[in-house]
Amino acid sequence: MDQLVPYQAIFFPCDGRPPSVVDLMTSPTHYGSNPGPRMPHPEAHMDFIAEASSGSSKPWKYFIVDALDGMSRKFSNPYIVYYATVSRDGMPFPINKSIRDLQGADFNEKYAWRGNIIIGKFRDHDHPFTSMMDASMADFPILKNFIRTRARQQY
């Protein structure tokens, strides 16, 4: 039986602490001799997130960042942004102060990023969950540029 496998990801806490690198755990989606897709568990780093129940959808979503505005080519190693969508108490997640600070004058409360945000990295555009890799603070300038130019969290 496969174990949990960690990949390093960048964590943007909503309480204003500076971004840091954390372990993003993944588990196999099926067991057997062939390695298959792995399920990431960003919820381990998301405060106030609802518990996932069997048969229902995850209380978080993700989207892919494969280029920045103005780029003519995609990243060879794109990023995957995880964000919470369902809170434990039904209330909105708090505005992410770390991201608000990065956006500075471009901050727009109507489109504010909410809750803790986790950003991972992967190798294969077609298979993000089977080709995850470690991110590091060396990725931070690219992610900062993305956050500053994309004022809206996707829902």
Backbone bond lengths (Angstrom), bond angles and torsions (degrees), N, CA, C in turn:
res aa  C-N    CA-C-N  psi(-1)  N-CA   C-N-CA  omega(-1)  CA-C   N-CA-C  phi
1 M - - - 1.454 - - 1.527 108.81 -
2 D 1.314 116.85 130.85 1.456 121.62 179.64 1.515 110.51 -69.74
3 Q 1.300 114.18 152.49 1.455 121.44 178.70 1.531 109.76 -99.49
4 L 1.324 114.40 174.55 1.453 119.71 171.02 1.526 107.75 -66.72
5 V 1.311 116.96 136.81 1.460 121.67 178.61 1.525 107.65 -117.92
6 P 1.342 117.81 124.89 1.469 119.47 179.62 1.528 112.29 -91.20
7 Y 1.310 115.10 146.31 1.458 123.13 169.57 1.515 106.29 -128.22
8 Q 1.309 116.69 143.80 1.452 118.95 179.68 1.525 109.44 -78.96
9 A 1.323 115.33 137.65 1.457 122.94 -179.74 1.521 107.93 -137.36
10 I 1.316 116.34 162.78 1.465 120.41 178.63 1.522 108.24 -97.67
11 F 1.314 114.39 131.40 1.458 123.92 -174.51 1.525 109.17 -109.59
12 F 1.336 116.45 124.09 1.456 122.84 175.62 1.534 107.41 -109.08
13 P 1.345 117.50 97.11 1.466 119.64 -177.52 1.525 111.19 -72.56
14 C 1.312 115.86 146.24 1.467 119.66 -176.90 1.521 112.66 -77.52
15 D 1.342 118.41 -14.28 1.459 120.47 -174.72 1.520 114.54 -86.25
16 G 1.326 118.18 5.35 1.453 120.73 175.60 1.520 114.85 98.04
17 R 1.320 117.20 -7.15 1.469 118.37 174.91 1.519 108.91 -62.76
18 P 1.324 117.50 154.84 1.468 118.51 179.45 1.526 111.53 -67.72
19 P 1.323 117.16 153.30 1.466 120.53 176.01 1.526 110.60 -59.04
20 S 1.326 115.53 151.54 1.466 120.63 -179.77 1.525 108.78 -149.36
21 V 1.314 114.53 171.17 1.463 120.84 177.95 1.525 108.22 -94.88
22 V 1.337 116.71 132.54 1.464 122.42 178.30 1.529 108.99 -130.97
23 D 1.322 115.50 163.93 1.461 120.58 174.00 1.516 109.38 -83.96
24 L 1.323 116.67 123.72 1.454 122.92 173.54 1.519 106.28 -99.75
25 M 1.310 116.38 109.38 1.457 120.90 -177.33 1.526 110.01 -78.58
26 T 1.324 115.28 146.14 1.458 121.66 175.19 1.518 108.39 -131.41
27 S 1.312 116.07 149.59 1.461 120.73 177.18 1.526 108.15 -129.98
28 P 1.325 117.18 155.38 1.466 119.10 179.92 1.520 110.73 -67.71
29 T 1.327 116.44 145.99 1.464 119.67 177.53 1.524 110.79 -86.82
30 H 1.329 116.58 -19.83 1.462 120.83 172.50 1.530 107.45 -149.69
31 Y 1.287 115.38 157.95 1.459 120.66 -176.21 1.523 109.70 -109.47
32 G 1.295 115.61 144.74 1.461 120.82 179.70 1.511 109.83 161.66
33 S 1.327 115.58 -170.82 1.455 119.84 -176.19 1.530 112.61 -78.28
34 N 1.331 118.24 -27.22 1.464 120.77 179.55 1.524 110.30 -92.75
35 P 1.336 116.47 127.24 1.464 116.92 177.33 1.520 110.17 -68.22
36 G 1.280 116.45 132.53 1.459 121.09 -179.31 1.511 110.20 -117.19
37 P 1.313 115.89 -163.98 1.457 119.13 179.00 1.522 111.20 -63.67
38 R 1.302 115.13 153.06 1.458 120.92 179.34 1.522 108.54 -114.99
39 M 1.309 116.28 142.48 1.454 121.98 177.91 1.530 108.81 -92.27
40 P 1.332 117.48 119.35 1.462 119.09 175.68 1.527 109.61 -75.01
41 H 1.304 115.66 156.62 1.467 120.74 179.49 1.527 110.62 -125.61
42 P 1.346 117.20 67.38 1.464 119.49 178.87 1.530 112.11 -68.55
43 E 1.332 116.44 -19.46 1.473 119.72 -178.88 1.521 112.07 -59.49
44 A 1.326 117.62 -21.41 1.465 121.16 177.83 1.530 111.03 -62.81
45 H 1.333 117.19 -21.93 1.463 121.61 -178.36 1.530 112.26 -110.40
46 M 1.320 117.62 8.64 1.461 120.96 -175.89 1.519 110.30 -108.14
47 D 1.315 116.16 112.26 1.462 121.75 177.79 1.526 109.92 -70.40
48 F 1.319 116.30 146.27 1.466 124.31 173.49 1.525 114.26 66.81
49 I 1.337 118.48 12.63 1.457 120.65 -177.95 1.528 110.19 -79.55
50 A 1.324 116.30 145.70 1.465 121.27 178.41 1.528 109.71 -68.67
51 E 1.312 115.05 153.65 1.467 120.23 175.67 1.523 108.47 -76.38
52 A 1.318 115.92 138.32 1.463 119.71 176.57 1.521 108.27 -78.42
53 S 1.310 116.53 132.86 1.460 120.09 176.83 1.521 108.58 -106.70
54 S 1.294 115.81 151.91 1.463 118.91 -177.89 1.527 110.01 -62.72
55 G 1.311 115.12 138.23 1.455 120.56 178.86 1.510 114.55 86.54
56 S 1.324 117.68 -9.81 1.457 118.80 179.26 1.521 109.92 -108.42
57 S 1.302 115.41 169.80 1.459 119.30 -179.18 1.527 110.33 -74.13
58 K 1.306 115.69 162.89 1.461 122.28 179.81 1.522 109.33 -69.78
59 P 1.338 117.34 149.66 1.468 119.75 177.86 1.532 112.19 -83.78
60 W 1.317 116.73 17.64 1.465 122.41 176.45 1.520 109.50 -140.34
61 K 1.315 115.02 160.13 1.463 122.04 176.87 1.514 108.59 -130.61
62 Y 1.332 114.84 176.00 1.457 119.95 177.60 1.518 109.64 -146.68
63 F 1.309 115.12 162.17 1.460 120.58 169.25 1.519 108.15 -146.35
64 I 1.313 115.22 160.05 1.461 122.89 -174.95 1.526 109.70 -98.96
65 V 1.317 115.82 137.82 1.465 122.51 172.64 1.521 105.91 -114.13
66 D 1.319 116.35 104.50 1.466 118.91 -177.29 1.519 113.35 -111.00
67 A 1.339 117.79 -1.29 1.465 122.06 176.41 1.521 108.64 -165.19
68 L 1.305 115.80 159.77 1.458 121.76 173.00 1.522 108.14 -101.06
69 D 1.318 116.22 160.92 1.465 119.98 178.08 1.523 109.44 -55.82
70 G 1.313 116.04 134.34 1.454 121.27 177.83 1.519 114.97 89.40
71 M 1.327 117.70 -6.30 1.468 120.06 178.84 1.523 109.75 -80.54
72 S 1.324 116.29 140.10 1.460 119.76 178.58 1.530 111.94 -93.86
73 R 1.343 116.87 -14.36 1.465 121.28 178.57 1.521 109.01 -126.66
74 K 1.319 115.68 153.67 1.461 120.98 177.33 1.526 110.41 -79.32
75 F 1.327 115.74 158.10 1.464 120.63 174.06 1.524 109.23 -62.27
76 S 1.314 117.23 142.47 1.464 119.39 173.99 1.526 109.86 -72.87
77 N 1.337 116.92 -28.12 1.464 122.17 175.43 1.530 107.89 -126.19
78 P 1.338 117.30 91.13 1.468 120.82 -177.23 1.531 112.19 -69.77
79 Y 1.304 113.90 173.21 1.466 121.88 -179.64 1.521 109.21 -113.40
80 I 1.318 114.78 156.09 1.457 121.27 176.65 1.527 107.22 -127.91
81 V 1.327 116.03 124.67 1.460 122.47 -175.57 1.522 108.65 -104.55
82 Y 1.342 115.81 122.21 1.467 122.01 178.49 1.529 108.57 -104.84
83 Y 1.330 115.80 135.52 1.463 120.49 178.55 1.524 109.43 -144.30
84 A 1.318 115.37 148.45 1.462 121.54 -178.47 1.523 110.24 -77.48
85 T 1.340 116.09 144.82 1.463 120.43 179.50 1.528 113.09 -122.97
86 V 1.328 117.76 -23.61 1.466 120.96 -177.79 1.525 108.35 -126.10
87 S 1.324 115.64 118.79 1.465 119.39 179.65 1.521 110.81 -88.22
88 R 1.297 114.64 158.38 1.466 121.78 -178.37 1.522 111.58 -62.22
89 D 1.338 117.19 -37.74 1.464 120.72 -175.53 1.524 113.82 -105.49
90 G 1.337 117.50 5.24 1.462 120.75 179.28 1.521 114.50 82.28
91 M 1.320 116.89 -4.45 1.465 121.09 179.48 1.528 109.42 -84.27
92 P 1.333 117.72 158.01 1.466 119.54 177.02 1.533 110.00 -65.56
93 F 1.319 115.56 149.59 1.456 120.18 175.62 1.525 108.64 -69.61
94 P 1.337 117.52 152.04 1.463 118.73 177.99 1.526 111.25 -67.71
95 I 1.320 115.61 151.64 1.464 120.25 177.33 1.522 108.31 -62.12
96 N 1.314 116.65 137.81 1.455 121.68 -179.18 1.533 108.62 -77.07
97 K 1.341 115.68 107.24 1.460 121.10 -177.24 1.522 112.28 -68.09
98 S 1.319 117.72 -32.66 1.471 120.56 178.26 1.521 110.32 -61.26
99 I 1.317 116.10 -45.49 1.465 120.50 -179.39 1.524 110.17 -73.50
100 R 1.313 117.32 -37.61 1.473 119.99 176.74 1.520 110.13 -57.89
101 D 1.345 117.09 -42.92 1.462 121.07 178.88 1.528 111.52 -64.57
102 L 1.333 117.56 -38.62 1.462 120.64 177.98 1.523 111.67 -66.50
103 Q 1.326 117.44 -34.66 1.463 121.02 -177.95 1.523 111.93 -76.60
104 G 1.316 117.11 -24.51 1.462 120.57 176.78 1.510 112.30 54.17
105 A 1.339 116.16 -126.69 1.463 121.98 -176.62 1.531 112.13 -66.31
106 D 1.321 118.09 -18.32 1.466 121.33 179.64 1.526 112.88 -83.40
107 F 1.335 117.86 -2.32 1.464 121.77 -178.86 1.531 109.68 -62.92
108 N 1.333 115.85 133.77 1.458 122.82 177.29 1.525 107.19 -132.17
109 E 1.324 117.24 111.38 1.465 120.97 -174.66 1.529 112.62 -58.90
110 K 1.300 117.18 -31.45 1.470 120.61 -179.95 1.528 111.27 -60.16
111 Y 1.338 117.20 -33.82 1.458 122.25 -177.73 1.526 112.38 -113.70
112 A 1.316 116.58 24.45 1.472 121.21 -174.17 1.520 112.53 -64.07
113 W 1.318 115.15 142.72 1.453 121.52 171.53 1.520 106.68 -70.94
114 R 1.314 116.86 137.00 1.467 121.25 -176.05 1.516 110.49 -125.02
115 G 1.326 114.91 146.41 1.459 120.94 178.05 1.515 111.75 74.37
116 N 1.322 114.97 -178.19 1.459 121.23 177.95 1.527 109.01 -75.81
117 I 1.317 115.74 138.38 1.466 122.07 -179.24 1.533 108.01 -115.73
118 I 1.317 116.73 134.81 1.462 122.72 178.23 1.521 106.81 -121.26
119 I 1.340 116.19 130.93 1.465 120.43 -179.57 1.525 108.98 -123.79
120 G 1.330 114.55 119.13 1.451 121.55 178.36 1.522 110.59 -106.46
121 K 1.309 115.27 -177.25 1.465 121.80 -175.92 1.523 108.55 -138.14
122 F 1.333 116.94 149.67 1.460 119.97 178.89 1.524 110.16 -147.72
123 R 1.340 116.01 168.29 1.471 122.10 -173.99 1.521 114.29 -97.28
124 D 1.314 118.04 -39.99 1.466 122.33 -168.90 1.525 110.33 -108.23
125 H 1.327 116.38 118.11 1.475 121.72 -178.50 1.525 112.57 -56.56
126 D 1.318 117.20 -32.04 1.459 120.60 -176.31 1.528 113.69 -86.52
127 H 1.331 117.44 -16.96 1.464 121.21 -174.77 1.526 111.46 -138.41
128 P 1.336 117.34 70.25 1.469 118.27 -174.67 1.529 114.01 -62.85
129 F 1.331 118.60 -33.73 1.461 119.25 -176.03 1.522 113.36 -82.16
130 T 1.313 118.34 -18.15 1.466 119.51 178.42 1.525 111.73 -98.65
131 S 1.323 117.16 -3.35 1.461 119.04 -178.13 1.523 112.50 -128.76
132 M 1.315 116.85 32.33 1.457 119.90 179.89 1.525 110.20 -64.81
133 M 1.325 114.86 153.46 1.457 121.69 178.32 1.522 108.03 -145.84
134 D 1.322 116.36 169.09 1.456 120.37 -178.82 1.522 111.29 -74.58
135 A 1.322 115.69 135.14 1.461 122.53 169.34 1.525 106.30 -96.04
136 S 1.316 116.95 165.09 1.461 120.56 177.97 1.523 108.76 -147.06
137 M 1.306 116.14 174.73 1.460 119.50 178.48 1.527 110.99 -66.96
138 A 1.321 118.34 -12.51 1.466 120.85 173.10 1.530 110.18 -65.90
139 D 1.331 117.61 -22.96 1.467 122.44 177.26 1.531 111.64 -80.36
140 F 1.315 117.01 -13.28 1.459 121.24 -173.68 1.532 113.43 -56.50
141 P 1.350 121.04 -44.90 1.475 118.73 -179.89 1.531 113.26 -58.82
142 I 1.314 117.41 -37.66 1.471 120.57 178.24 1.525 109.74 -66.60
143 L 1.324 116.11 -44.57 1.465 120.36 -179.22 1.524 111.12 -67.95
144 K 1.303 117.04 -36.61 1.465 120.89 176.75 1.530 109.42 -61.62
145 N 1.327 117.03 -44.21 1.457 121.07 177.42 1.526 110.20 -60.69
146 F 1.319 117.42 -44.55 1.459 121.31 177.86 1.532 110.84 -58.84
147 I 1.318 116.91 -48.29 1.472 121.71 -177.85 1.529 110.79 -63.68
148 R 1.306 117.47 -40.01 1.467 120.02 -178.64 1.517 112.13 -69.80
149 T 1.341 117.57 -32.76 1.468 119.22 -175.63 1.528 112.89 -94.64
150 R 1.315 117.40 -14.22 1.465 121.12 177.98 1.520 108.10 -114.94
151 A 1.294 115.96 88.68 1.460 121.24 -173.02 1.520 113.78 -70.47
152 R 1.314 118.69 -12.31 1.464 121.53 -171.32 1.523 112.52 -109.61
153 Q 1.319 115.54 129.31 1.462 119.95 170.45 1.513 107.37 -79.29
154 Q 1.311 117.36 139.52 1.454 120.82 -179.89 1.520 109.98 -84.06
155 Y 1.346 116.94 138.66 1.465 120.41 179.63 1.490 110.67 -119.81
